[in-house]
Amino acid sequence: MKQSLQLKIGQQLTMTPQLQQAIRLLQLSTLDLQQEIQEALDSNPLLEMDEEQEISDSEPDKNSDTAEHDSVTADEQPASDDERDWDDSTSEETWNEQIPTELATDSQWDDTFQHQSSPGPDRDSDWEPGDNDSMEEDLQDHLLWQLNLTPMNDCDRMVALALIDAVDADGYLRTTTDEVLEHFHQSEPELFADIDLDEVEAVLRRVQQFDPAGIGARDLSECLQLQLRQLPEDTPLLQDTLRLVRDHLNLLGSHDYRTLMRRLRLREESLQQIIGLIQSLNPRPGTLISSEPPEYVIPDVMVRKHQGQWSVTLNAEASPRLRINTQYADLIRRADNSADNTYLKNHLQEARWFLKSLLSRNETLLKVATEIVARQIDFFEEGEEGMKPMILHDIAEAVGMHESTISRVTTQKYMHTPRGIFELKYFFSSHVGTADGGAASSTAIRALIKKLVNNENIAKPLSDNRIAQLLKEQGINVARRTVAKYREAMNIPPSNERKRLV
């Protein structure tokens, strides 16, 4: 095989570190971006927060009063605390009123007149800024707090602890009393030799009296019964409601109202009142004691309507302003290869790359969001029913970018609008053909289905086939199975389960 050298000319895209950084910042969410910025500030001394810009934005008229403040003389300055305390304008009677006539024999002057210190924690104390933050209480902590206030012997308390540990987040007991009794007989047979199943049941009944009502139930029927027994005895139809949830809850779940009225010997009006009482109960009482902290969404762009025109702006609070530290940048000397100068040069270049990547991210995000708003004006004016079908290729072609870039920009990026906060991905949807040859967005079709279901007769709910016919009358050609798919995606039950008396 003969070896030879050949010269070729070609173009090739190389993923430089700068390009990799720009792509990585582009796909970060707002919270991840803020963490990335904080890490860059901690590691790069050439980067700093542009606090002057923030101050000028929040106080635009401050500079106009600078000359006024500078012209204030020393005589016009407010007196110090000591001068105010011993001012001649303070009358002697005022000081006599402040000084008590008699002091305790073992008291000190500082006990009566304490010096005012500046606000904030003492430097010598062990106080931390987060010490006063309250801890989130979960369901087990809430039940244990009530258990500590309940008088019990040691054995019953250990049984109650085991039962509380077996309560899940919804408030249901996920074990049986037989399993609890068997566990104690095997672990400590000498201590729990005299405990039988009836005593475990008695401890469970005491736990079931804790707050929230219905806690510690073994099934839905027992949960509803516990809540009904805590209602006043003069509650209308209370006994009939207890009979229904105890013996005929399956008939209520299948909406067999005729059989319910026959077995309970009730009229339709009374059954409606009973169903209303049951609907006022909580089938998952444990969710009232939430242990999950709230999650907040920080929008990346803001959409407002001003003088009849929709405008798109970046959220200034989502991305803090950064700048190059001029003091360190001025220390860099040309033609100096010392270690310190090389260190500053490298970090200056990294800071410039980082700022350029942030600027590119903001420009791309604003450009994509503006194009989305321009194409979805009907959504902002009319709501979900005005959503237009749109895919990533449409935006990519309009802004001159690749679809993968549009996908990165719209992932985990949120838009604050007068109709709420939406992820940018929300505005992309498939389409369904219409009678006039056009296309309707799947989001708009789901909104129409939801509107039809909300306005239907609860005694005769609409079937999927009937919803498809109603949509066809509006010019939207959609099959019955497509209606069923959209209905299930919105967690709307079928027509036989939506039938109600009230």
Summary of the structure (lengths in Angstrom):
residues: 502
radius of gyration: 35.5
end to end distance: 89.0
largest distance: 115.4
contacts: 1217
relative contact order: 0.09
helix: 52%
strand: 8%
